[in-house]
């Protein structure tokens, strides 16, 4: 749980550098929510969007910005967008530790899919390990 809170802090720090306040979700590899928080002034829909982005990244083991772009350009995968829990919108990033996906972080409210992706990528396990020491 401490790592999930630290990842949330790293994401919020990056968002603040960009002048954004965001919703953040951190899920474990089984899709269970560890942290779910909404920044002040962030639309309430962004909380669920952040959770679904994290769920999508954990479930597919792929960053949602990459997944969205690949699905849009590939007729074989474009139907992924119709699955109820998946959200093909940038901001979901799988979290790896020792080469295995151990969960994901989802960001919403950063102003664009690219910003959400950048903020999500700023929170990684190696960074959390360094700061925790």
MODELLER restraints for C-alpha pairs under 7 A, 6 or more apart:
rsr = mdl.restraints
at = mdl.atoms
rsr.add(forms.Gaussian(group=physical.xy_distance, feature=features.Distance(at['CA:1:A'], at['CA:34:A']), mean=6.70, stdev=0.5))
rsr.add(forms.Gaussian(group=physical.xy_distance, feature=features.Distance(at['CA:3:A'], at['CA:128:A']), mean=6.62, stdev=0.5))
rsr.add(forms.Gaussian(group=physical.xy_distance, feature=features.Distance(at['CA:4:A'], at['CA:26:A']), mean=6.13, stdev=0.5))
rsr.add(forms.Gaussian(group=physical.xy_distance, feature=features.Distance(at['CA:4:A'], at['CA:34:A']), mean=6.66, stdev=0.5))
rsr.add(forms.Gaussian(group=physical.xy_distance, feature=features.Distance(at['CA:4:A'], at['CA:35:A']), mean=6.50, stdev=0.5))
rsr.add(forms.Gaussian(group=physical.xy_distance, feature=features.Distance(at['CA:5:A'], at['CA:35:A']), mean=6.88, stdev=0.5))
rsr.add(forms.Gaussian(group=physical.xy_distance, feature=features.Distance(at['CA:6:A'], at['CA:128:A']), mean=6.30, stdev=0.5))
rsr.add(forms.Gaussian(group=physical.xy_distance, feature=features.Distance(at['CA:7:A'], at['CA:123:A']), mean=5.10, stdev=0.5))
rsr.add(forms.Gaussian(group=physical.xy_distance, feature=features.Distance(at['CA:7:A'], at['CA:124:A']), mean=6.75, stdev=0.5))
rsr.add(forms.Gaussian(group=physical.xy_distance, feature=features.Distance(at['CA:7:A'], at['CA:128:A']), mean=6.41, stdev=0.5))
rsr.add(forms.Gaussian(group=physical.xy_distance, feature=features.Distance(at['CA:8:A'], at['CA:24:A']), mean=6.43, stdev=0.5))
rsr.add(forms.Gaussian(group=physical.xy_distance, feature=features.Distance(at['CA:10:A'], at['CA:122:A']), mean=6.66, stdev=0.5))
rsr.add(forms.Gaussian(group=physical.xy_distance, feature=features.Distance(at['CA:10:A'], at['CA:123:A']), mean=5.25, stdev=0.5))
rsr.add(forms.Gaussian(group=physical.xy_distance, feature=features.Distance(at['CA:11:A'], at['CA:119:A']), mean=5.46, stdev=0.5))
rsr.add(forms.Gaussian(group=physical.xy_distance, feature=features.Distance(at['CA:11:A'], at['CA:120:A']), mean=6.11, stdev=0.5))
rsr.add(forms.Gaussian(group=physical.xy_distance, feature=features.Distance(at['CA:11:A'], at['CA:122:A']), mean=6.03, stdev=0.5))
rsr.add(forms.Gaussian(group=physical.xy_distance, feature=features.Distance(at['CA:11:A'], at['CA:123:A']), mean=5.36, stdev=0.5))
rsr.add(forms.Gaussian(group=physical.xy_distance, feature=features.Distance(at['CA:14:A'], at['CA:119:A']), mean=5.75, stdev=0.5))
rsr.add(forms.Gaussian(group=physical.xy_distance, feature=features.Distance(at['CA:14:A'], at['CA:122:A']), mean=6.64, stdev=0.5))
rsr.add(forms.Gaussian(group=physical.xy_distance, feature=features.Distance(at['CA:15:A'], at['CA:21:A']), mean=6.06, stdev=0.5))
rsr.add(forms.Gaussian(group=physical.xy_distance, feature=features.Distance(at['CA:15:A'], at['CA:22:A']), mean=6.95, stdev=0.5))
rsr.add(forms.Gaussian(group=physical.xy_distance, feature=features.Distance(at['CA:15:A'], at['CA:119:A']), mean=5.96, stdev=0.5))
rsr.add(forms.Gaussian(group=physical.xy_distance, feature=features.Distance(at['CA:20:A'], at['CA:110:A']), mean=5.64, stdev=0.5))
rsr.add(forms.Gaussian(group=physical.xy_distance, feature=features.Distance(at['CA:21:A'], at['CA:39:A']), mean=5.39, stdev=0.5))
rsr.add(forms.Gaussian(group=physical.xy_distance, feature=features.Distance(at['CA:21:A'], at['CA:40:A']), mean=6.93, stdev=0.5))
rsr.add(forms.Gaussian(group=physical.xy_distance, feature=features.Distance(at['CA:21:A'], at['CA:42:A']), mean=6.68, stdev=0.5))
rsr.add(forms.Gaussian(group=physical.xy_distance, feature=features.Distance(at['CA:21:A'], at['CA:109:A']), mean=6.92, stdev=0.5))
rsr.add(forms.Gaussian(group=physical.xy_distance, feature=features.Distance(at['CA:21:A'], at['CA:110:A']), mean=6.73, stdev=0.5))
rsr.add(forms.Gaussian(group=physical.xy_distance, feature=features.Distance(at['CA:22:A'], at['CA:38:A']), mean=6.28, stdev=0.5))
rsr.add(forms.Gaussian(group=physical.xy_distance, feature=features.Distance(at['CA:22:A'], at['CA:39:A']), mean=5.13, stdev=0.5))
rsr.add(forms.Gaussian(group=physical.xy_distance, feature=features.Distance(at['CA:22:A'], at['CA:42:A']), mean=6.18, stdev=0.5))
rsr.add(forms.Gaussian(group=physical.xy_distance, feature=features.Distance(at['CA:22:A'], at['CA:107:A']), mean=6.59, stdev=0.5))
rsr.add(forms.Gaussian(group=physical.xy_distance, feature=features.Distance(at['CA:22:A'], at['CA:108:A']), mean=5.70, stdev=0.5))
rsr.add(forms.Gaussian(group=physical.xy_distance, feature=features.Distance(at['CA:22:A'], at['CA:109:A']), mean=4.78, stdev=0.5))
rsr.add(forms.Gaussian(group=physical.xy_distance, feature=features.Distance(at['CA:22:A'], at['CA:110:A']), mean=5.76, stdev=0.5))
rsr.add(forms.Gaussian(group=physical.xy_distance, feature=features.Distance(at['CA:23:A'], at['CA:37:A']), mean=5.54, stdev=0.5))
rsr.add(forms.Gaussian(group=physical.xy_distance, feature=features.Distance(at['CA:23:A'], at['CA:38:A']), mean=4.08, stdev=0.5))
rsr.add(forms.Gaussian(group=physical.xy_distance, feature=features.Distance(at['CA:23:A'], at['CA:39:A']), mean=5.51, stdev=0.5))
rsr.add(forms.Gaussian(group=physical.xy_distance, feature=features.Distance(at['CA:23:A'], at['CA:42:A']), mean=6.91, stdev=0.5))
rsr.add(forms.Gaussian(group=physical.xy_distance, feature=features.Distance(at['CA:23:A'], at['CA:46:A']), mean=6.00, stdev=0.5))
rsr.add(forms.Gaussian(group=physical.xy_distance, feature=features.Distance(at['CA:23:A'], at['CA:47:A']), mean=5.37, stdev=0.5))
rsr.add(forms.Gaussian(group=physical.xy_distance, feature=features.Distance(at['CA:23:A'], at['CA:50:A']), mean=6.21, stdev=0.5))
rsr.add(forms.Gaussian(group=physical.xy_distance, feature=features.Distance(at['CA:23:A'], at['CA:107:A']), mean=5.75, stdev=0.5))
rsr.add(forms.Gaussian(group=physical.xy_distance, feature=features.Distance(at['CA:23:A'], at['CA:108:A']), mean=5.26, stdev=0.5))
rsr.add(forms.Gaussian(group=physical.xy_distance, feature=features.Distance(at['CA:23:A'], at['CA:109:A']), mean=6.28, stdev=0.5))
rsr.add(forms.Gaussian(group=physical.xy_distance, feature=features.Distance(at['CA:24:A'], at['CA:36:A']), mean=5.77, stdev=0.5))
rsr.add(forms.Gaussian(group=physical.xy_distance, feature=features.Distance(at['CA:24:A'], at['CA:37:A']), mean=5.37, stdev=0.5))
rsr.add(forms.Gaussian(group=physical.xy_distance, feature=features.Distance(at['CA:24:A'], at['CA:38:A']), mean=6.46, stdev=0.5))
rsr.add(forms.Gaussian(group=physical.xy_distance, feature=features.Distance(at['CA:24:A'], at['CA:50:A']), mean=5.80, stdev=0.5))
rsr.add(forms.Gaussian(group=physical.xy_distance, feature=features.Distance(at['CA:24:A'], at['CA:106:A']), mean=5.69, stdev=0.5))
rsr.add(forms.Gaussian(group=physical.xy_distance, feature=features.Distance(at['CA:24:A'], at['CA:107:A']), mean=4.88, stdev=0.5))
rsr.add(forms.Gaussian(group=physical.xy_distance, feature=features.Distance(at['CA:24:A'], at['CA:108:A']), mean=6.79, stdev=0.5))
rsr.add(forms.Gaussian(group=physical.xy_distance, feature=features.Distance(at['CA:25:A'], at['CA:35:A']), mean=5.45, stdev=0.5))
rsr.add(forms.Gaussian(group=physical.xy_distance, feature=features.Distance(at['CA:25:A'], at['CA:36:A']), mean=4.43, stdev=0.5))
rsr.add(forms.Gaussian(group=physical.xy_distance, feature=features.Distance(at['CA:25:A'], at['CA:37:A']), mean=6.55, stdev=0.5))
rsr.add(forms.Gaussian(group=physical.xy_distance, feature=features.Distance(at['CA:25:A'], at['CA:50:A']), mean=5.46, stdev=0.5))
rsr.add(forms.Gaussian(group=physical.xy_distance, feature=features.Distance(at['CA:25:A'], at['CA:51:A']), mean=5.10, stdev=0.5))
rsr.add(forms.Gaussian(group=physical.xy_distance, feature=features.Distance(at['CA:25:A'], at['CA:54:A']), mean=6.49, stdev=0.5))
rsr.add(forms.Gaussian(group=physical.xy_distance, feature=features.Distance(at['CA:25:A'], at['CA:105:A']), mean=5.57, stdev=0.5))
rsr.add(forms.Gaussian(group=physical.xy_distance, feature=features.Distance(at['CA:25:A'], at['CA:106:A']), mean=4.97, stdev=0.5))
rsr.add(forms.Gaussian(group=physical.xy_distance, feature=features.Distance(at['CA:25:A'], at['CA:107:A']), mean=6.64, stdev=0.5))
rsr.add(forms.Gaussian(group=physical.xy_distance, feature=features.Distance(at['CA:26:A'], at['CA:33:A']), mean=6.11, stdev=0.5))
rsr.add(forms.Gaussian(group=physical.xy_distance, feature=features.Distance(at['CA:26:A'], at['CA:34:A']), mean=5.52, stdev=0.5))
rsr.add(forms.Gaussian(group=physical.xy_distance, feature=features.Distance(at['CA:26:A'], at['CA:35:A']), mean=5.06, stdev=0.5))
rsr.add(forms.Gaussian(group=physical.xy_distance, feature=features.Distance(at['CA:26:A'], at['CA:36:A']), mean=6.59, stdev=0.5))
rsr.add(forms.Gaussian(group=physical.xy_distance, feature=features.Distance(at['CA:26:A'], at['CA:54:A']), mean=6.62, stdev=0.5))
rsr.add(forms.Gaussian(group=physical.xy_distance, feature=features.Distance(at['CA:26:A'], at['CA:104:A']), mean=5.80, stdev=0.5))
rsr.add(forms.Gaussian(group=physical.xy_distance, feature=features.Distance(at['CA:26:A'], at['CA:105:A']), mean=4.46, stdev=0.5))
rsr.add(forms.Gaussian(group=physical.xy_distance, feature=features.Distance(at['CA:26:A'], at['CA:106:A']), mean=6.41, stdev=0.5))
rsr.add(forms.Gaussian(group=physical.xy_distance, feature=features.Distance(at['CA:27:A'], at['CA:33:A']), mean=4.44, stdev=0.5))
rsr.add(forms.Gaussian(group=physical.xy_distance, feature=features.Distance(at['CA:27:A'], at['CA:34:A']), mean=5.28, stdev=0.5))
rsr.add(forms.Gaussian(group=physical.xy_distance, feature=features.Distance(at['CA:27:A'], at['CA:54:A']), mean=6.41, stdev=0.5))
rsr.add(forms.Gaussian(group=physical.xy_distance, feature=features.Distance(at['CA:27:A'], at['CA:55:A']), mean=6.92, stdev=0.5))
rsr.add(forms.Gaussian(group=physical.xy_distance, feature=features.Distance(at['CA:27:A'], at['CA:103:A']), mean=5.28, stdev=0.5))
rsr.add(forms.Gaussian(group=physical.xy_distance, feature=features.Distance(at['CA:27:A'], at['CA:104:A']), mean=5.39, stdev=0.5))
rsr.add(forms.Gaussian(group=physical.xy_distance, feature=features.Distance(at['CA:27:A'], at['CA:105:A']), mean=6.43, stdev=0.5))
rsr.add(forms.Gaussian(group=physical.xy_distance, feature=features.Distance(at['CA:28:A'], at['CA:34:A']), mean=6.75, stdev=0.5))
rsr.add(forms.Gaussian(group=physical.xy_distance, feature=features.Distance(at['CA:28:A'], at['CA:102:A']), mean=5.91, stdev=0.5))
rsr.add(forms.Gaussian(group=physical.xy_distance, feature=features.Distance(at['CA:28:A'], at['CA:103:A']), mean=3.95, stdev=0.5))
rsr.add(forms.Gaussian(group=physical.xy_distance, feature=features.Distance(at['CA:28:A'], at['CA:104:A']), mean=6.57, stdev=0.5))
rsr.add(forms.Gaussian(group=physical.xy_distance, feature=features.Distance(at['CA:29:A'], at['CA:58:A']), mean=5.96, stdev=0.5))
rsr.add(forms.Gaussian(group=physical.xy_distance, feature=features.Distance(at['CA:29:A'], at['CA:101:A']), mean=6.53, stdev=0.5))
rsr.add(forms.Gaussian(group=physical.xy_distance, feature=features.Distance(at['CA:29:A'], at['CA:102:A']), mean=4.71, stdev=0.5))
rsr.add(forms.Gaussian(group=physical.xy_distance, feature=features.Distance(at['CA:29:A'], at['CA:103:A']), mean=3.99, stdev=0.5))
rsr.add(forms.Gaussian(group=physical.xy_distance, feature=features.Distance(at['CA:31:A'], at['CA:55:A']), mean=5.69, stdev=0.5))
rsr.add(forms.Gaussian(group=physical.xy_distance, feature=features.Distance(at['CA:31:A'], at['CA:58:A']), mean=6.90, stdev=0.5))
rsr.add(forms.Gaussian(group=physical.xy_distance, feature=features.Distance(at['CA:37:A'], at['CA:47:A']), mean=6.90, stdev=0.5))
rsr.add(forms.Gaussian(group=physical.xy_distance, feature=features.Distance(at['CA:38:A'], at['CA:47:A']), mean=5.91, stdev=0.5))
rsr.add(forms.Gaussian(group=physical.xy_distance, feature=features.Distance(at['CA:42:A'], at['CA:109:A']), mean=6.34, stdev=0.5))
rsr.add(forms.Gaussian(group=physical.xy_distance, feature=features.Distance(at['CA:46:A'], at['CA:108:A']), mean=5.24, stdev=0.5))
rsr.add(forms.Gaussian(group=physical.xy_distance, feature=features.Distance(at['CA:46:A'], at['CA:109:A']), mean=6.01, stdev=0.5))
rsr.add(forms.Gaussian(group=physical.xy_distance, feature=features.Distance(at['CA:49:A'], at['CA:108:A']), mean=6.19, stdev=0.5))
rsr.add(forms.Gaussian(group=physical.xy_distance, feature=features.Distance(at['CA:50:A'], at['CA:106:A']), mean=4.46, stdev=0.5))
rsr.add(forms.Gaussian(group=physical.xy_distance, feature=features.Distance(at['CA:50:A'], at['CA:107:A']), mean=4.80, stdev=0.5))
rsr.add(forms.Gaussian(group=physical.xy_distance, feature=features.Distance(at['CA:50:A'], at['CA:108:A']), mean=5.00, stdev=0.5))
rsr.add(forms.Gaussian(group=physical.xy_distance, feature=features.Distance(at['CA:51:A'], at['CA:106:A']), mean=5.90, stdev=0.5))
rsr.add(forms.Gaussian(group=physical.xy_distance, feature=features.Distance(at['CA:52:A'], at['CA:85:A']), mean=6.23, stdev=0.5))
rsr.add(forms.Gaussian(group=physical.xy_distance, feature=features.Distance(at['CA:52:A'], at['CA:86:A']), mean=6.13, stdev=0.5))
rsr.add(forms.Gaussian(group=physical.xy_distance, feature=features.Distance(at['CA:52:A'], at['CA:87:A']), mean=5.75, stdev=0.5))
rsr.add(forms.Gaussian(group=physical.xy_distance, feature=features.Distance(at['CA:53:A'], at['CA:64:A']), mean=6.65, stdev=0.5))
rsr.add(forms.Gaussian(group=physical.xy_distance, feature=features.Distance(at['CA:53:A'], at['CA:87:A']), mean=5.49, stdev=0.5))
rsr.add(forms.Gaussian(group=physical.xy_distance, feature=features.Distance(at['CA:53:A'], at['CA:91:A']), mean=6.28, stdev=0.5))
rsr.add(forms.Gaussian(group=physical.xy_distance, feature=features.Distance(at['CA:53:A'], at['CA:92:A']), mean=4.43, stdev=0.5))
rsr.add(forms.Gaussian(group=physical.xy_distance, feature=features.Distance(at['CA:53:A'], at['CA:106:A']), mean=5.01, stdev=0.5))
rsr.add(forms.Gaussian(group=physical.xy_distance, feature=features.Distance(at['CA:54:A'], at['CA:92:A']), mean=4.73, stdev=0.5))
rsr.add(forms.Gaussian(group=physical.xy_distance, feature=features.Distance(at['CA:54:A'], at['CA:93:A']), mean=6.53, stdev=0.5))
rsr.add(forms.Gaussian(group=physical.xy_distance, feature=features.Distance(at['CA:54:A'], at['CA:104:A']), mean=5.00, stdev=0.5))
rsr.add(forms.Gaussian(group=physical.xy_distance, feature=features.Distance(at['CA:54:A'], at['CA:105:A']), mean=4.83, stdev=0.5))
rsr.add(forms.Gaussian(group=physical.xy_distance, feature=features.Distance(at['CA:54:A'], at['CA:106:A']), mean=4.12, stdev=0.5))
rsr.add(forms.Gaussian(group=physical.xy_distance, feature=features.Distance(at['CA:55:A'], at['CA:104:A']), mean=6.98, stdev=0.5))
rsr.add(forms.Gaussian(group=physical.xy_distance, feature=features.Distance(at['CA:56:A'], at['CA:64:A']), mean=6.83, stdev=0.5))
rsr.add(forms.Gaussian(group=physical.xy_distance, feature=features.Distance(at['CA:56:A'], at['CA:86:A']), mean=5.00, stdev=0.5))
rsr.add(forms.Gaussian(group=physical.xy_distance, feature=features.Distance(at['CA:56:A'], at['CA:87:A']), mean=6.23, stdev=0.5))
rsr.add(forms.Gaussian(group=physical.xy_distance, feature=features.Distance(at['CA:56:A'], at['CA:92:A']), mean=6.93, stdev=0.5))
rsr.add(forms.Gaussian(group=physical.xy_distance, feature=features.Distance(at['CA:57:A'], at['CA:63:A']), mean=5.38, stdev=0.5))
rsr.add(forms.Gaussian(group=physical.xy_distance, feature=features.Distance(at['CA:57:A'], at['CA:64:A']), mean=5.81, stdev=0.5))
rsr.add(forms.Gaussian(group=physical.xy_distance, feature=features.Distance(at['CA:57:A'], at['CA:92:A']), mean=5.27, stdev=0.5))
rsr.add(forms.Gaussian(group=physical.xy_distance, feature=features.Distance(at['CA:57:A'], at['CA:93:A']), mean=5.40, stdev=0.5))
rsr.add(forms.Gaussian(group=physical.xy_distance, feature=features.Distance(at['CA:57:A'], at['CA:94:A']), mean=5.06, stdev=0.5))
rsr.add(forms.Gaussian(group=physical.xy_distance, feature=features.Distance(at['CA:57:A'], at['CA:104:A']), mean=5.99, stdev=0.5))
rsr.add(forms.Gaussian(group=physical.xy_distance, feature=features.Distance(at['CA:58:A'], at['CA:94:A']), mean=5.32, stdev=0.5))
rsr.add(forms.Gaussian(group=physical.xy_distance, feature=features.Distance(at['CA:58:A'], at['CA:103:A']), mean=5.36, stdev=0.5))
rsr.add(forms.Gaussian(group=physical.xy_distance, feature=features.Distance(at['CA:58:A'], at['CA:104:A']), mean=5.10, stdev=0.5))
rsr.add(forms.Gaussian(group=physical.xy_distance, feature=features.Distance(at['CA:61:A'], at['CA:94:A']), mean=5.73, stdev=0.5))
rsr.add(forms.Gaussian(group=physical.xy_distance, feature=features.Distance(at['CA:61:A'], at['CA:101:A']), mean=6.73, stdev=0.5))
rsr.add(forms.Gaussian(group=physical.xy_distance, feature=features.Distance(at['CA:62:A'], at['CA:93:A']), mean=6.83, stdev=0.5))
rsr.add(forms.Gaussian(group=physical.xy_distance, feature=features.Distance(at['CA:62:A'], at['CA:94:A']), mean=6.22, stdev=0.5))
rsr.add(forms.Gaussian(group=physical.xy_distance, feature=features.Distance(at['CA:63:A'], at['CA:92:A']), mean=5.50, stdev=0.5))
rsr.add(forms.Gaussian(group=physical.xy_distance, feature=features.Distance(at['CA:63:A'], at['CA:93:A']), mean=4.48, stdev=0.5))
rsr.add(forms.Gaussian(group=physical.xy_distance, feature=features.Distance(at['CA:63:A'], at['CA:94:A']), mean=6.14, stdev=0.5))
rsr.add(forms.Gaussian(group=physical.xy_distance, feature=features.Distance(at['CA:64:A'], at['CA:88:A']), mean=5.61, stdev=0.5))
rsr.add(forms.Gaussian(group=physical.xy_distance, feature=features.Distance(at['CA:64:A'], at['CA:89:A']), mean=5.72, stdev=0.5))
rsr.add(forms.Gaussian(group=physical.xy_distance, feature=features.Distance(at['CA:64:A'], at['CA:90:A']), mean=4.94, stdev=0.5))
rsr.add(forms.Gaussian(group=physical.xy_distance, feature=features.Distance(at['CA:64:A'], at['CA:91:A']), mean=6.23, stdev=0.5))
rsr.add(forms.Gaussian(group=physical.xy_distance, feature=features.Distance(at['CA:64:A'], at['CA:92:A']), mean=4.99, stdev=0.5))
rsr.add(forms.Gaussian(group=physical.xy_distance, feature=features.Distance(at['CA:64:A'], at['CA:93:A']), mean=6.57, stdev=0.5))
rsr.add(forms.Gaussian(group=physical.xy_distance, feature=features.Distance(at['CA:65:A'], at['CA:89:A']), mean=5.73, stdev=0.5))
rsr.add(forms.Gaussian(group=physical.xy_distance, feature=features.Distance(at['CA:65:A'], at['CA:90:A']), mean=3.76, stdev=0.5))
rsr.add(forms.Gaussian(group=physical.xy_distance, feature=features.Distance(at['CA:65:A'], at['CA:91:A']), mean=6.57, stdev=0.5))
rsr.add(forms.Gaussian(group=physical.xy_distance, feature=features.Distance(at['CA:65:A'], at['CA:113:A']), mean=6.89, stdev=0.5))
rsr.add(forms.Gaussian(group=physical.xy_distance, feature=features.Distance(at['CA:65:A'], at['CA:117:A']), mean=6.66, stdev=0.5))
rsr.add(forms.Gaussian(group=physical.xy_distance, feature=features.Distance(at['CA:67:A'], at['CA:88:A']), mean=6.53, stdev=0.5))
rsr.add(forms.Gaussian(group=physical.xy_distance, feature=features.Distance(at['CA:68:A'], at['CA:88:A']), mean=4.73, stdev=0.5))
rsr.add(forms.Gaussian(group=physical.xy_distance, feature=features.Distance(at['CA:68:A'], at['CA:89:A']), mean=5.97, stdev=0.5))
rsr.add(forms.Gaussian(group=physical.xy_distance, feature=features.Distance(at['CA:71:A'], at['CA:77:A']), mean=4.85, stdev=0.5))
rsr.add(forms.Gaussian(group=physical.xy_distance, feature=features.Distance(at['CA:71:A'], at['CA:78:A']), mean=4.40, stdev=0.5))
rsr.add(forms.Gaussian(group=physical.xy_distance, feature=features.Distance(at['CA:72:A'], at['CA:78:A']), mean=5.50, stdev=0.5))
rsr.add(forms.Gaussian(group=physical.xy_distance, feature=features.Distance(at['CA:81:A'], at['CA:87:A']), mean=6.69, stdev=0.5))
rsr.add(forms.Gaussian(group=physical.xy_distance, feature=features.Distance(at['CA:81:A'], at['CA:88:A']), mean=6.11, stdev=0.5))
rsr.add(forms.Gaussian(group=physical.xy_distance, feature=features.Distance(at['CA:89:A'], at['CA:113:A']), mean=6.18, stdev=0.5))
rsr.add(forms.Gaussian(group=physical.xy_distance, feature=features.Distance(at['CA:90:A'], at['CA:113:A']), mean=4.21, stdev=0.5))
rsr.add(forms.Gaussian(group=physical.xy_distance, feature=features.Distance(at['CA:90:A'], at['CA:114:A']), mean=6.20, stdev=0.5))
rsr.add(forms.Gaussian(group=physical.xy_distance, feature=features.Distance(at['CA:90:A'], at['CA:116:A']), mean=6.07, stdev=0.5))
rsr.add(forms.Gaussian(group=physical.xy_distance, feature=features.Distance(at['CA:90:A'], at['CA:117:A']), mean=5.29, stdev=0.5))
rsr.add(forms.Gaussian(group=physical.xy_distance, feature=features.Distance(at['CA:91:A'], at['CA:106:A']), mean=5.45, stdev=0.5))
rsr.add(forms.Gaussian(group=physical.xy_distance, feature=features.Distance(at['CA:91:A'], at['CA:107:A']), mean=4.82, stdev=0.5))
rsr.add(forms.Gaussian(group=physical.xy_distance, feature=features.Distance(at['CA:91:A'], at['CA:108:A']), mean=6.41, stdev=0.5))
rsr.add(forms.Gaussian(group=physical.xy_distance, feature=features.Distance(at['CA:91:A'], at['CA:113:A']), mean=6.06, stdev=0.5))
rsr.add(forms.Gaussian(group=physical.xy_distance, feature=features.Distance(at['CA:91:A'], at['CA:116:A']), mean=4.23, stdev=0.5))
rsr.add(forms.Gaussian(group=physical.xy_distance, feature=features.Distance(at['CA:91:A'], at['CA:117:A']), mean=4.00, stdev=0.5))
rsr.add(forms.Gaussian(group=physical.xy_distance, feature=features.Distance(at['CA:91:A'], at['CA:120:A']), mean=5.83, stdev=0.5))
rsr.add(forms.Gaussian(group=physical.xy_distance, feature=features.Distance(at['CA:92:A'], at['CA:104:A']), mean=6.86, stdev=0.5))
rsr.add(forms.Gaussian(group=physical.xy_distance, feature=features.Distance(at['CA:92:A'], at['CA:105:A']), mean=5.71, stdev=0.5))
rsr.add(forms.Gaussian(group=physical.xy_distance, feature=features.Distance(at['CA:92:A'], at['CA:106:A']), mean=4.25, stdev=0.5))
rsr.add(forms.Gaussian(group=physical.xy_distance, feature=features.Distance(at['CA:92:A'], at['CA:107:A']), mean=6.33, stdev=0.5))
rsr.add(forms.Gaussian(group=physical.xy_distance, feature=features.Distance(at['CA:92:A'], at['CA:117:A']), mean=6.59, stdev=0.5))
rsr.add(forms.Gaussian(group=physical.xy_distance, feature=features.Distance(at['CA:92:A'], at['CA:120:A']), mean=6.54, stdev=0.5))
rsr.add(forms.Gaussian(group=physical.xy_distance, feature=features.Distance(at['CA:93:A'], at['CA:104:A']), mean=5.50, stdev=0.5))
rsr.add(forms.Gaussian(group=physical.xy_distance, feature=features.Distance(at['CA:93:A'], at['CA:105:A']), mean=5.43, stdev=0.5))
rsr.add(forms.Gaussian(group=physical.xy_distance, feature=features.Distance(at['CA:93:A'], at['CA:106:A']), mean=6.42, stdev=0.5))
rsr.add(forms.Gaussian(group=physical.xy_distance, feature=features.Distance(at['CA:93:A'], at['CA:120:A']), mean=5.94, stdev=0.5))
rsr.add(forms.Gaussian(group=physical.xy_distance, feature=features.Distance(at['CA:93:A'], at['CA:121:A']), mean=6.41, stdev=0.5))
rsr.add(forms.Gaussian(group=physical.xy_distance, feature=features.Distance(at['CA:94:A'], at['CA:101:A']), mean=6.37, stdev=0.5))
rsr.add(forms.Gaussian(group=physical.xy_distance, feature=features.Distance(at['CA:94:A'], at['CA:103:A']), mean=5.98, stdev=0.5))
rsr.add(forms.Gaussian(group=physical.xy_distance, feature=features.Distance(at['CA:94:A'], at['CA:104:A']), mean=4.11, stdev=0.5))
rsr.add(forms.Gaussian(group=physical.xy_distance, feature=features.Distance(at['CA:94:A'], at['CA:105:A']), mean=6.47, stdev=0.5))
rsr.add(forms.Gaussian(group=physical.xy_distance, feature=features.Distance(at['CA:95:A'], at['CA:101:A']), mean=5.53, stdev=0.5))
rsr.add(forms.Gaussian(group=physical.xy_distance, feature=features.Distance(at['CA:95:A'], at['CA:102:A']), mean=5.79, stdev=0.5))
rsr.add(forms.Gaussian(group=physical.xy_distance, feature=features.Distance(at['CA:95:A'], at['CA:103:A']), mean=5.17, stdev=0.5))
rsr.add(forms.Gaussian(group=physical.xy_distance, feature=features.Distance(at['CA:95:A'], at['CA:104:A']), mean=4.80, stdev=0.5))
rsr.add(forms.Gaussian(group=physical.xy_distance, feature=features.Distance(at['CA:95:A'], at['CA:105:A']), mean=7.00, stdev=0.5))
rsr.add(forms.Gaussian(group=physical.xy_distance, feature=features.Distance(at['CA:95:A'], at['CA:124:A']), mean=6.47, stdev=0.5))
rsr.add(forms.Gaussian(group=physical.xy_distance, feature=features.Distance(at['CA:95:A'], at['CA:125:A']), mean=6.73, stdev=0.5))
rsr.add(forms.Gaussian(group=physical.xy_distance, feature=features.Distance(at['CA:96:A'], at['CA:102:A']), mean=5.72, stdev=0.5))
rsr.add(forms.Gaussian(group=physical.xy_distance, feature=features.Distance(at['CA:96:A'], at['CA:125:A']), mean=6.87, stdev=0.5))
rsr.add(forms.Gaussian(group=physical.xy_distance, feature=features.Distance(at['CA:97:A'], at['CA:125:A']), mean=6.59, stdev=0.5))
rsr.add(forms.Gaussian(group=physical.xy_distance, feature=features.Distance(at['CA:105:A'], at['CA:120:A']), mean=6.25, stdev=0.5))
rsr.add(forms.Gaussian(group=physical.xy_distance, feature=features.Distance(at['CA:106:A'], at['CA:120:A']), mean=6.39, stdev=0.5))
rsr.add(forms.Gaussian(group=physical.xy_distance, feature=features.Distance(at['CA:107:A'], at['CA:116:A']), mean=5.33, stdev=0.5))
rsr.add(forms.Gaussian(group=physical.xy_distance, feature=features.Distance(at['CA:107:A'], at['CA:120:A']), mean=5.92, stdev=0.5))
rsr.add(forms.Gaussian(group=physical.xy_distance, feature=features.Distance(at['CA:108:A'], at['CA:116:A']), mean=5.93, stdev=0.5))
rsr.add(forms.Gaussian(group=physical.xy_distance, feature=features.Distance(at['CA:110:A'], at['CA:116:A']), mean=5.15, stdev=0.5))
